[in-house]
Amino acid sequence: MFVKQLYTNCLSEAAYFIASEGVAVVIDPLRDIDVYLDLAKERNATIKYIFETHFHADFVSGHLELAAVTGAQIVYGPDAITNFETYVAKDNEVFKIGAVSMKVLHTPGHTLESSCYLLLDEKEQPYAVFTGDTLFVGDVGRPDLFSGDLTKEELAAHLFDSLNNKIKTLPDQVIVYPAHGPGSACGKNLGPNTYSTIGDEKATNYALLATDKDKFIEEVTSGLTTPPSYFPINAKINKEGYDALKAVMEKAMQPLSPAEFRQKAKDGALILDTRPATEFGDGFVPGAISIGLEGRFAEWAGSLLPFDQDIILVTPIGKEEETVVRMARVGFDNVTGYLNGGYPAWEAAGEAKDMIITVEADELAMDIPHDPNLVIIDVRKPIEFADGHIKNAINISLGDMMDPGKMAELEDNFNLYVHCQGGYRSIIACSIMKKEGIHNLRNVEGGFAKMKDQKGLQVVQEKTVLN
């Protein structure tokens, strides 16, 4: 028996490849499927099944791509309804995989069709459970993500029953392999590891420690942040189907000269620049939005960019294809070209450019007493802001930056100093504000991580001054 976790940090997503005696299955694959095909070749195995734990909201699954290439059967748990050919398994149904087996455990709660897959070894003993978004390390899947007409409280009630009747009854030594790790928006606060055991989760996970159903429902449904805006779009794509990645790539991989690039932007295409934040700040195509490949690129792209507008790319040279693939993972099929030669070609052509002024925390501290129009914009999440922020800072989280009403709060005479925790999100925010015509701004280098220790900057937490 061979089990491999394939983890994608950008999405905090885990897919799985399992093989035994020449037969293989893949669980929750990404849209770019070469890694699974390569593993099958290495193991001299044929992919027979593609198991989906539920309709994913945070990425586009590779189930259709993989099935088309391999002929493998797509399997969902009970209550799944799709617009493409699939096999809807029964609760407790068993699938043979060489000398091992996979048992379906219907575990509604995160969504109605959510199911876990219990891997039984050669002796038919429970070895590992692939829990999808039902159970994470230290957390459980949020029950408010687009599943039928049920309220989050009703889904949480289902989740309580699923955990107690299907998950907690498994032997303590069974390995827990979830679909997501730390940073995922599919839960509230996932632990730092990407796998665990049933015993460890029963001992430490608040959701498995809960014994009172009403208290469980209250705890699981409280403190939920607004899910990223692209979640319902991806869930719909996974349920209804999508274009082949090859066709998406062919449309996107069109090299554009600076003049052609400028004309496409003039015609309405949105410019996305995926270079590192520091490079973007030094110079960029006017109107471009920065989302660097080095951060949580796909998540921010899905949250901030339109799905119904052409997008053209400025990327690090040689990263054009990677950018398109990572965008396709969250449903973007609307990339129509890239700047050939990257930003250096734009500069060499003598085209107009823009930049973002970057200042150190000490410069901000010196400016505060002398500038009555100085306004600090903190673009971190509200929970980060509440944990500690610079006195008098305004919190406009990056996820809200595309809301025109938020930008309307900023007066023309404000001198804006923008920061996040480390610098990645603040550059994105500055690029969005610049695109909206707000140019009187500065990015604070190093973000709150450096600002909190700077003499002259007061940090407050609710009503308590920390510095």
Salt bridges, closest charged atoms under 4 A:
ASP28 OD1 - HIS56 NE2 2.86
ASP32 OD2 - ARG329 NH2 2.77
GLU52 OE1 - HIS56 NE2 3.07
ASP58 OD2 - HIS180 NE2 3.22
ASP79 OD2 - HIS106 NE2 3.83
ASP91 OD2 - LYS166 NZ 2.93
ASP133 OD2 - HIS54 NE2 3.31
ASP133 OD2 - HIS110 NE2 3.22
ASP133 OD1 - HIS180 NE2 3.47
ASP144 OD1 - ARG142 NE 2.73
GLU153 OE2 - LYS152 NZ 3.55
ASP161 OD2 - LYS213 NZ 3.17
ASP172 OD1 - LYS202 NZ 2.99
ASP273 OD2 - ARG275 NH2 2.80
GLU299 OE1 - ARG296 NH2 2.93
GLU322 OE1 - LYS319 NZ 3.07
GLU322 OE2 - ARG326 NH1 2.81
ASP333 OD1 - ARG31 NH1 3.03
GLU347 OE2 - LYS353 NZ 3.18
GLU351 OE1 - ARG262 NE 3.00
ASP354 OD1 - LYS434 NZ 3.11
ASP378 OD2 - ARG380 NH2 2.79
ASP378 OD2 - HIS419 NE2 3.52
GLU384 OE1 - ARG425 NH1 2.83
ASP453 OD2 - LYS452 NZ 3.38
